[in-house]
Amino acid sequence: MLASVFVLILLIPILAIFLDSDLGKALAKRLERGQRKGGNEGMHERMVFLEGELDRLARDVERLEEESQFLHKLLDSRPRTGSLPPGDSADP
C-alpha cells in the first residue's frame, strides 16, 4: 500500500513535466488531429511533422535573436581602449 502511494506521488510531477514539455504537446496535437480523419493520411502526417519542425525552428530563431542581442549589449558596454599595452620585446 505504501509503495503504491509512493509511486503515485512520484508519477504526478513526472506526468506534469512530460505534459508541459514539447514532446507532450506534440503528442497531444497528434492525438487531436488523429480524431479528425479526412483526406490523404500521408499528407496529413507530413503536415503534422512540418508544423512541428516549423515551431522548433521558430523557437531556435528566437533563441538566436536573444543571444545576438545579449552579445551586442555586452560588446557595446565594454570600455573602449585605444590600443593594447606595450609588451615585452625580448628577442630570442
C-alpha positions in Angstrom: 0.0 0.0 0.0 2.7 2.4 1.0 4.7 1.6 -2.2 1.8 2.3 -4.5 1.2 5.7 -2.8 4.9 6.5 -3.1 4.9 5.6 -6.8 1.7 7.7 -7.3 3.4 10.7 -5.6 6.4 10.4 -7.9 4.3 9.9 -11.1 2.2 13.0 -10.7 5.1 15.5 -11.1 6.8 13.4 -13.8 3.5 13.3 -15.7 3.1 17.1 -15.3 6.6 17.7 -16.6 6.0 15.5 -19.6 2.7 17.0 -20.5 4.2 20.5 -20.3 7.2 19.5 -22.5 7.4 19.9 -26.2 7.1 16.2 -26.7 3.9 16.1 -24.6 2.4 19.0 -26.6 3.3 17.3 -29.9 1.7 14.1 -28.7 -1.4 15.9 -27.7 -1.6 17.7 -31.1 -1.1 14.4 -32.9 -3.9 12.7 -30.9 -6.2 15.7 -31.5 -5.6 15.6 -35.2 -5.9 11.8 -35.3 -9.5 12.2 -34.4 -10.2 14.4 -37.4 -9.7 11.9 -40.1 -10.1 13.0 -43.7 -8.2 13.4 -46.9 -4.9 11.9 -47.7 -3.4 10.3 -44.5 0.2 10.6 -45.8 -0.3 14.3 -46.5 -1.8 14.8 -43.0 1.2 13.1 -41.3 3.6 15.2 -43.3 1.8 18.4 -42.4 1.9 17.5 -38.7 5.6 16.8 -39.0 6.3 20.1 -40.9 4.2 22.1 -38.3 6.3 20.6 -35.5 9.5 21.4 -37.3 8.3 25.0 -38.0 7.6 25.5 -34.3 11.0 24.2 -33.4 12.7 26.4 -35.9 10.8 29.5 -34.7 12.0 28.8 -31.1 15.6 28.4 -32.4 15.4 31.6 -34.3 14.0 33.4 -31.2 16.8 32.0 -29.1 19.5 33.0 -31.6 18.0 36.5 -31.7 18.1 36.8 -27.9 21.7 35.6 -27.9 22.7 38.1 -30.6 21.0 41.0 -28.6 22.9 39.9 -25.5 26.2 39.8 -27.3 25.6 43.3 -28.9 24.8 44.8 -25.5 27.9 43.1 -24.0 30.1 44.5 -26.7 28.6 48.0 -26.5 29.0 48.1 -22.8 32.7 47.2 -22.6 35.2 50.1 -22.1 36.8 51.4 -25.2 40.6 51.4 -25.1 42.8 52.9 -27.7 45.3 50.0 -28.1 46.9 47.2 -26.3 49.6 47.9 -23.6 53.2 47.5 -24.8 54.6 44.0 -24.3 58.0 42.7 -23.6 60.3 43.0 -26.6 62.6 40.2 -25.8 64.5 38.9 -28.9 65.1 35.2 -28.9 
